[in-house]
């Protein structure tokens, strides 16, 4: 089947677009879904630091503006990409 060719002579351009639109939409949604930002709870966020930090340290860094929190309703979340970036520079203990 790999070498076979499909000849589409009985379709208009609009019919081809209508035929492929659902498949393309599914591919795009899958790609976007894989790239969506992952939100972490405070407990999950603490575990990303080495050594892991306490929720008190996380709250302090958030109040100091070193880490951004994101709220959905009453719940607090942190973006995984932001935390991974901050974990490279923020340390629990100063040298």
BAKEGU-447474 format. One line per field, with one value per residue: residue number from 1; residue in three letters; x, y, z of N, C-alpha, C in turn. Coordinates in steps of 0.1 Angstrom, whole numbers. Each point is the difference from the previous one (the first is absolute). Last residue first. Layout:
// residues N
pos	[NUM; ...]
code	[ALA; ...]
n.X	[X; ...]
n.Y	[Y; ...]
n.Z	[Z; ...]
ca.X	[X; ...]
ca.Y	[Y; ...]
ca.Z	[Z; ...]
c.X	[X; ...]
c.Y	[Y; ...]
c.Z	[Z; ...]
***
This chain:
// residues 95
pos	[95; 94; 93; 92; 91; 90; 89; 88; 87; 86; 85; 84; 83; 82; 81; 80; 79; 78; 77; 76; 75; 74; 73; 72; 71; 70; 69; 68; 67; 66; 65; 64; 63; 62; 61; 60; 59; 58; 57; 56; 55; 54; 53; 52; 51; 50; 49; 48; 47; 46; 45; 44; 43; 42; 41; 40; 39; 38; 37; 36; 35; 34; 33; 32; 31; 30; 29; 28; 27; 26; 25; 24; 23; 22; 21; 20; 19; 18; 17; 16; 15; 14; 13; 12; 11; 10; 9; 8; 7; 6; 5; 4; 3; 2; 1]
code	[UNK; UNK; UNK; UNK; UNK; UNK; UNK; UNK; UNK; UNK; UNK; UNK; UNK; UNK; UNK; UNK; UNK; UNK; UNK; UNK; UNK; UNK; UNK; UNK; UNK; UNK; UNK; UNK; UNK; UNK; UNK; UNK; UNK; UNK; UNK; UNK; UNK; UNK; UNK; UNK; UNK; UNK; UNK; UNK; UNK; UNK; UNK; UNK; UNK; UNK; UNK; UNK; UNK; UNK; UNK; UNK; UNK; UNK; UNK; UNK; UNK; UNK; UNK; UNK; UNK; UNK; UNK; UNK; UNK; UNK; UNK; UNK; UNK; UNK; UNK; UNK; UNK; UNK; UNK; UNK; UNK; UNK; UNK; UNK; UNK; UNK; UNK; UNK; UNK; UNK; UNK; UNK; UNK; UNK; UNK]
n.X	[239; -55; -47; -37; -1; -6; 8; -17; -47; -32; -17; -33; -43; -28; -23; -40; -39; -35; -45; -46; -55; -46; -19; 32; 52; 57; 54; 56; 51; 31; -19; -13; -32; 6; 33; -13; -26; 24; 20; -27; -11; 44; 41; 41; 49; 4; -54; -45; -37; -32; -40; -39; -30; -29; -26; -2; -7; 14; -6; -3; 8; -21; -42; 0; 3; -39; -32; 7; -11; -45; -18; 7; -30; -43; -2; 1; -36; -16; 26; -4; -37; 4; 22; -20; -4; 9; 46; 44; 36; 43; 41; 41; 37; -4; -24]
n.Y	[298; -12; -29; -16; 13; 17; 2; -35; -7; 26; -16; -32; 15; 17; -31; -20; 28; 7; 10; 2; 10; 16; 12; -7; 25; 4; 21; 10; 14; 28; 35; 2; -29; -45; -25; -17; -39; -41; -17; -24; -45; -29; -24; -32; -4; 7; 4; -9; -9; 33; 6; -26; 14; 37; -8; 2; 0; 2; 14; -12; -25; -40; 9; 17; -31; -24; 22; 2; -37; -5; 25; -16; -32; 15; 21; -20; -4; 41; 20; -17; 15; 42; 1; -36; -50; -42; -16; -21; -44; -27; -39; -37; -23; -18; -41]
n.Z	[497; 7; -2; -22; -52; -55; -47; -30; 3; -26; -41; 3; 10; -34; -27; 18; 24; 42; 36; 37; 14; 5; -46; -30; -6; 3; 12; 0; 21; 20; 31; 48; 19; -11; 23; 42; 1; -4; 38; 29; -10; -6; -28; -24; -19; -35; -23; -13; 32; 15; -26; 7; 34; -10; -45; -54; -58; -55; -54; -53; -41; -19; -21; -44; -35; -11; -26; -47; -26; -10; -35; -44; -17; -14; -44; -46; -32; -18; -33; -43; -26; -23; -42; -33; -22; -26; -10; 27; 11; 24; 5; 20; 24; 44; 8]
ca.X	[15; 10; 10; -6; 5; -4; 7; 14; 7; 4; 9; 12; 7; 6; 11; 12; 3; 12; 8; 13; 11; 8; -9; -13; -12; -11; -11; -14; -7; 10; -1; 11; -2; -12; 5; 8; -8; -7; 10; 3; -10; -13; -3; -14; -9; 10; 12; 8; 8; 11; 10; 8; 7; 11; -4; 4; -1; -4; 7; -7; 8; 13; -2; -2; 12; 10; -5; 3; 14; 4; -4; 9; 13; 0; -1; 11; 4; -10; 2; 12; -2; -8; 9; 3; -3; -15; -5; -13; -4; -14; -4; -13; 3; 8; -8]
ca.Y	[-4; 9; 5; 1; -10; 2; 11; 1; -9; 6; 10; -7; -5; 11; 5; -9; -5; 5; -9; 6; -9; 2; 0; -4; -5; 2; -10; 4; -10; -8; 2; 9; 14; 5; 4; 11; 11; 3; 6; 13; 9; -1; 11; 4; -8; -10; 6; 2; -12; -2; 10; -5; -12; 4; 4; -8; 7; -8; 2; 8; 12; -4; -7; 10; 7; -9; -1; 13; 0; -10; 6; 11; -6; -7; 9; 0; -13; -6; 7; -5; -14; 1; 5; 14; 9; 3; 8; 7; 10; 2; 14; 3; 5; 11; 12]
ca.Z	[2; -7; 9; 13; 8; 13; 7; -3; 8; 13; -3; -4; 12; 8; -7; 1; -13; -6; -8; -5; -1; 12; 11; -6; 7; -9; 2; -3; -8; -6; -15; -4; 5; -8; -13; 2; 3; -13; -9; 6; -5; 7; 9; 0; 7; 6; 5; -12; -4; 10; -3; -12; 4; 8; 14; 12; 13; 11; 12; 10; 3; 5; 13; 10; 1; 7; 14; 7; 1; 10; 12; 3; 3; 13; 11; 8; 3; 9; 13; 6; 5; 13; 11; -1; 11; 1; -11; 4; -10; 1; -1; -8; -13; 1; 0]
c.X	[8; 14; 10; 10; -6; 5; -4; 7; 15; 8; 5; 11; 13; 7; 7; 12; 13; 2; 13; 7; 12; 13; 9; -10; -11; -12; -11; -10; -15; -7; 11; 0; 11; -3; -11; 6; 8; -9; -6; 10; 2; -10; -13; -2; -14; 9; 10; 14; 9; 9; 12; 12; 9; 8; 12; -6; 2; 0; -5; 9; -6; 8; 13; -1; -1; 13; 10; -4; 4; 15; 4; -3; 10; 13; -1; -1; 12; 4; -10; 3; 12; -3; -7; 10; 3; -4; -15; -5; -13; -3; -15; -3; -12; 3; 9]
c.Y	[12; -5; 8; 6; 1; -12; 2; 10; 0; -10; 7; 11; -7; -5; 12; 6; -8; -6; 8; -11; 7; -8; 3; -2; -3; -6; 3; -11; 5; -11; -9; 2; 9; 15; 6; 5; 13; 13; 4; 8; 14; 9; -3; 11; 5; 8; -11; 6; 2; -11; -1; 9; -6; -12; 5; 6; -9; 8; -9; 0; 9; 11; -4; -5; 11; 8; -9; 0; 13; 1; -9; 6; 10; -6; -7; 8; 0; -14; -5; 7; -6; -13; 1; 4; 14; 9; 3; 9; 5; 12; 1; 15; 4; 6; 13]
c.Z	[5; 3; -8; 10; 14; 8; 15; 7; -3; 9; 13; -3; -4; 12; 7; -7; 0; -13; -5; -8; -6; 0; 13; 11; -9; 7; -9; 3; -1; -9; -7; -15; -4; 5; -9; -14; 1; 2; -13; -8; 6; -6; 7; 10; 0; 8; 5; 3; -12; -3; 10; -3; -11; 5; 7; 12; 11; 13; 11; 13; 11; 5; 6; 14; 10; 3; 8; 15; 7; 2; 12; 14; 4; 4; 14; 12; 10; 5; 10; 14; 7; 6; 13; 11; -3; 11; 1; -11; 4; -10; -1; 0; -8; -14; 0]
***
